[in-house]
């Protein structure tokens, strides 16, 4: 079993506020366990590529992660197991981290959470958005 802290945290009062990359990274570390990574890993490096993030709800239809189709199971199968476990939690997931290219939101951290929201047939997810 994996550990991911899905709490009943209410993000609503934090929307439209701006956060530094360091604050976003610290939120990630505080709200997740498992593959947290360190400064040598890609999510860390990509997070710090954007100095400022805004917390907002974003449409799942506008999220991209390479060629991944989130309506289909993740590969490798271990990833789909994680996503299904996350989907079984009926609470809101910790915010994902994305960057916006003007058309789409590209995942820096959170593809299992995005897939879990597709499984649950939700339309939006909380995200720290960089590149605005």
N, C-alpha and C positions, 0 to 999 in steps of 0.2 A: 504494500500500500504506500502511496506517495503522500507527502504532506504539502498542503497548500492551504494557507489560512484564508478561507472564505468566511468573512465575518459579515455581520449585518451593519456594516459601516455605511453611513449616509454621506455620500459625496456631494449632495445637492448644494450645500453652503460653500463648497470649494470651487464650484464651476466658475469659469471666466476669470480665474485668478492665474497669475503667471508664476512659474517655478523654474529654478535653475536646473541644469542637468544634474548637479550634485543632489539637489532635493529629490528629483525624480529617481535617481539611483538609490538613495537612502530609503525612499518609500518602497521600492522594489525589494530591497534587502529586508525591510521590516515586515513585509506582508507575505513573503514567500520563503519556503525552504526547499531543499532539493538542489537543483542545479543553479545555484546562485552565481557561480562564476567569480572571476576576479578581473583585474584590470587588463589581463592578457586576452580575454575572450571577446568575441565580436559584439554581443549586446552592450557591453561596457563601452567599447570603442565607438559604436554607432550612437549610443545615448549622448556621449560627450561631443559628437559632431555638431549637435545643435545646442547653443547656449541657453535658449529659453524655450519652455514648453507651456502650453495652456491646457488645463484639464477641461474636457468637454465630452458630451455624448456624441458618438459618431455612428453613422449607418454601417451596418455590416456589409451592405451591398458595395460599399466603396473601399473595402479593405483588400489589399493585395499582399501576397507573400510568395514571390516568385510565380511559378505556374500552378500553385496549389488551388484546387477547387474545394472550398470549404463545405460544399454540399456532399462531397465524397469523403470516404474514410482517409485518415492520414496514413502516410507510409513513412517509416516502418510501423508495423502493427502496434509496437509498444506505445507509440505516440497516440494512436487511436484509443488505446486502453486508458491512458492518462486523460484524454479529452472526455471520454465517457464517464470516468470517475468524477471529473470536474462537473459534468452536466448533471450528475446525480445530486449535487449540492443545490438546493433550491434557494440559494442566497446569491447576492451579487458578487461577482468576481472582483478581485483587485484590478485597478485600472491597468490596461495594456499600455505599451509605449510604441508610438508610431511617428513617422515623419510624413508630411503632406507635400506632394509634388505639384499641386495645383489642380489635379484631377482625382488622385487616389491617395489613400492612407496606406503606407507601406510599413509592415510590422517590423519593429526592432526587437520587441519582447512581448510574447503573449499568444503565439499561434494556437496552443492547446486551449486557452481560454476562448479564443475566437471560435474555434471548432465546437467547443462545448455550447456556445450560444447558438450556433447553427443547429446543433442537435436539439436544443430546447426550443427552437423556432422563435427566437427573440430577434428583434430588429435593430437594436442599438446596444452599444457597449461603452463603458467609460474608458477614456483614453487620455494619456498625456500626449499632446500633439506638438511636435517640433517642426520647424521649417515653415511656419506661417508667415 
